[in-house]
Amino acid sequence: MSDLSWPAARYLGRGAVRGHLELTDTHVRFRPAGVAAKVQGTPFSVQLKHVVGAGVSDGAPGLLRRRRDRLCITLGDGSEQLFDVSRPDQVAESIRERQAGRG
């Protein structure tokens, strides 16, 4: 299996941090990019065995008040991590397939 990567923004309580979301054989990782990596970026990494769900969540209204869907990763402790990626449904499916050992 090969690693997958997507440009993404991770939503935190104080706003969004731009970077890249990566899917490996064992982990989902977010790595801040650019200025965010130096100023506000906190990397995120979780083993796939601790991910209990990957799906799409309605986001806040975006450009022209259109709702923007976001990737939502639910962890075993019940917390959710939100990411803005171009095709959240496909990214969620990739995570689920990788968990099942098919991707």
C-alpha positions in Angstrom: 0.0 0.0 0.0 1.2 3.5 -0.8 0.9 6.6 1.3 -1.7 9.1 0.2 -1.6 12.9 0.8 -4.0 15.8 0.3 -3.8 19.6 0.8 -5.9 20.3 3.8 -6.8 22.8 6.6 -7.2 21.5 10.2 -9.9 23.3 12.2 -8.9 24.1 15.8 -10.8 26.2 18.3 -8.9 29.3 17.2 -9.2 28.9 13.5 -7.8 26.8 10.6 -4.2 25.7 10.0 -3.1 24.9 6.5 -1.0 21.9 5.7 -1.2 18.4 4.3 -3.2 15.4 5.5 -1.4 12.1 5.0 -2.6 8.5 5.2 -0.1 5.8 5.7 -0.5 2.1 6.3 -0.8 2.7 10.1 -1.5 6.4 10.7 -3.5 9.5 9.7 -1.2 12.6 10.0 -1.6 16.3 9.5 1.5 18.3 8.9 1.2 22.1 9.0 2.8 23.9 6.0 4.4 27.3 5.4 4.1 30.0 8.1 1.7 27.8 10.0 4.4 25.2 10.6 6.5 27.9 12.3 3.9 30.0 14.1 0.7 28.1 15.0 1.0 24.7 13.5 0.5 21.7 15.7 1.1 18.4 14.0 -1.6 15.7 14.4 -1.0 12.0 14.2 -3.2 9.1 15.2 -2.9 5.4 14.6 -5.7 4.0 12.4 -6.6 1.5 15.2 -7.7 4.5 17.3 -10.0 5.9 14.5 -13.6 4.8 15.0 -15.1 6.7 12.2 -14.3 8.8 9.1 -17.1 10.7 7.4 -18.3 14.0 6.2 -19.6 16.8 8.5 -21.5 19.9 7.5 -19.2 22.8 8.0 -19.8 26.5 8.5 -21.2 28.5 5.6 -18.4 29.2 3.1 -18.1 31.5 0.1 -21.5 32.9 -0.9 -23.1 31.3 2.1 -22.8 27.8 0.6 -22.2 25.1 3.2 -18.8 23.5 2.9 -18.5 19.8 3.9 -15.5 18.8 5.9 -13.8 15.5 6.6 -14.6 14.4 10.2 -12.4 11.9 11.9 -13.8 10.5 15.1 -11.4 9.0 17.6 -11.9 6.3 20.2 -12.2 8.9 23.0 -15.1 10.5 21.2 -13.3 13.6 20.0 -13.6 14.7 16.5 -11.0 16.2 14.2 -12.2 18.4 11.3 -10.3 18.9 8.0 -11.1 20.9 5.0 -10.1 18.9 1.9 -11.2 19.1 -1.7 -13.2 15.8 -1.7 -14.0 14.8 1.9 -16.2 11.9 0.9 -13.3 10.3 -1.1 -10.8 10.9 1.7 -13.1 9.4 4.3 -13.5 6.3 2.0 -9.8 6.0 1.7 -9.4 6.0 5.4 -12.1 3.4 5.9 -10.6 1.2 3.2 -7.1 1.5 4.7 -8.6 0.5 8.1 -10.1 -2.6 6.5 -6.8 -3.4 4.8 -8.1 -3.0 1.3 -6.5 0.3 0.3 
